[in-house]
């Protein structure tokens, strides 16, 4: 699972990133389980958006993140958001 916590600081640039990133993520078999939906902050640092994506494997998720295509789009997010991203193995 690819889990991202995001606070958007530049909405226009972030929207550009998010729109383009979806295609790249789905090309790697990513399936969005949650993408900016309603949430309730119970502990830790609050963020306005949360994204959870299931990938076929931990390795595929990492390959997607490190891909040339994703890294090219990530530039838009880095200047337009504060993000935390972790990739975790899903329990079977």
Kinemage of the C-alpha trace (Angstrom):
@kinemage 1
@onewidth
@group {chain A} dominant
@subgroup {mainchain}
@vectorlist {calphas} color= white
{ca unk a 1} P 0.000 0.000 0.000
{ca unk a 2} L 1.165 3.491 -0.891
{ca unk a 3} L -0.042 5.844 1.846
{ca unk a 4} L 0.334 9.586 1.427
{ca unk a 5} L -0.635 12.408 3.796
{ca unk a 6} L -0.767 15.801 2.105
{ca unk a 7} L -1.329 19.463 2.923
{ca unk a 8} L -1.754 21.426 -0.296
{ca unk a 9} L -0.008 24.810 -0.394
{ca unk a 10} L -0.346 25.514 -4.127
{ca unk a 11} L -3.714 24.215 -5.365
{ca unk a 12} L -3.205 24.850 -9.094
{ca unk a 13} L 0.190 23.135 -9.336
{ca unk a 14} L -0.924 20.299 -7.049
{ca unk a 15} L -4.001 19.667 -9.201
{ca unk a 16} L -1.690 19.410 -12.217
{ca unk a 17} L 0.447 16.834 -10.390
{ca unk a 18} L -2.539 14.833 -9.155
{ca unk a 19} L -4.168 14.674 -12.580
{ca unk a 20} L -1.002 13.424 -14.272
{ca unk a 21} L 0.106 11.118 -11.464
{ca unk a 22} L -3.118 9.097 -11.600
{ca unk a 23} L -2.294 7.798 -15.081
{ca unk a 24} L 1.233 6.813 -14.065
{ca unk a 25} L 0.080 5.079 -10.887
{ca unk a 26} L -2.603 3.096 -12.725
{ca unk a 27} L -0.058 2.071 -15.390
{ca unk a 28} L 1.832 0.307 -12.578
{ca unk a 29} L -1.334 -1.494 -11.467
{ca unk a 30} L -2.155 0.948 -8.682
{ca unk a 31} L -5.771 0.959 -7.497
{ca unk a 32} L -6.942 3.956 -5.483
{ca unk a 33} L -8.657 2.894 -2.261
{ca unk a 34} L -8.951 6.431 -0.925
{ca unk a 35} L -8.132 9.708 -2.608
{ca unk a 36} L -8.833 12.825 -0.589
{ca unk a 37} L -12.040 11.493 0.944
{ca unk a 38} L -13.546 12.363 4.302
{ca unk a 39} L -11.363 11.594 7.288
{ca unk a 40} L -11.139 12.086 11.049
{ca unk a 41} L -7.797 12.982 12.589
{ca unk a 42} L -7.382 11.040 15.837
{ca unk a 43} L -3.631 11.285 16.450
{ca unk a 44} L -0.535 12.933 15.016
{ca unk a 45} L -0.090 15.795 12.596
{ca unk a 46} L -3.195 16.792 10.663
{ca unk a 47} L -3.163 16.863 6.854
{ca unk a 48} L -6.029 17.833 4.579
{ca unk a 49} L -5.661 14.969 2.072
{ca unk a 50} L -4.929 11.283 2.417
{ca unk a 51} L -4.321 8.894 -0.452
{ca unk a 52} L -4.151 5.108 -0.227
{ca unk a 53} L -3.240 3.062 -3.294
{ca unk a 54} L -2.975 -0.712 -3.539
{ca unk a 55} L -0.238 -2.025 -5.840
{ca unk a 56} L 0.415 -5.620 -6.919
{ca unk a 57} L 3.520 -5.689 -4.677
{ca unk a 58} L 5.825 -3.578 -2.549
{ca unk a 59} L 8.427 -3.700 -5.331
{ca unk a 60} L 5.986 -2.470 -7.982
{ca unk a 61} L 4.908 0.421 -5.758
{ca unk a 62} L 8.549 1.434 -5.304
{ca unk a 63} L 9.232 1.087 -9.035
{ca unk a 64} L 6.301 3.393 -9.737
{ca unk a 65} L 7.611 5.999 -7.296
{ca unk a 66} L 11.140 5.822 -8.727
{ca unk a 67} L 10.024 5.785 -12.361
{ca unk a 68} L 11.186 8.583 -14.604
{ca unk a 69} L 7.576 9.465 -15.436
{ca unk a 70} L 6.452 9.761 -11.800
{ca unk a 71} L 9.544 11.688 -10.733
{ca unk a 72} L 8.912 14.195 -13.540
{ca unk a 73} L 5.416 14.871 -12.175
{ca unk a 74} L 6.484 14.829 -8.531
{ca unk a 75} L 8.250 18.156 -9.067
{ca unk a 76} L 4.809 19.823 -9.248
{ca unk a 77} L 3.732 18.308 -5.926
{ca unk a 78} L 6.957 19.154 -4.107
{ca unk a 79} L 6.530 22.859 -4.721
{ca unk a 80} L 2.818 22.822 -4.015
{ca unk a 81} L 2.414 20.620 -0.955
{ca unk a 82} L 3.804 19.261 2.265
{ca unk a 83} L 3.752 15.473 1.953
{ca unk a 84} L 4.555 12.303 3.776
{ca unk a 85} L 4.579 9.068 1.816
{ca unk a 86} L 5.205 5.529 2.948
{ca unk a 87} L 4.921 2.219 1.118
{ca unk a 88} L 3.909 -0.710 3.320
{ca unk a 89} L 3.406 -4.409 2.695
{ca unk a 90} L -0.271 -5.305 2.945
{ca unk a 91} L -1.064 -8.058 5.433
{ca unk a 92} L -2.551 -11.071 3.705
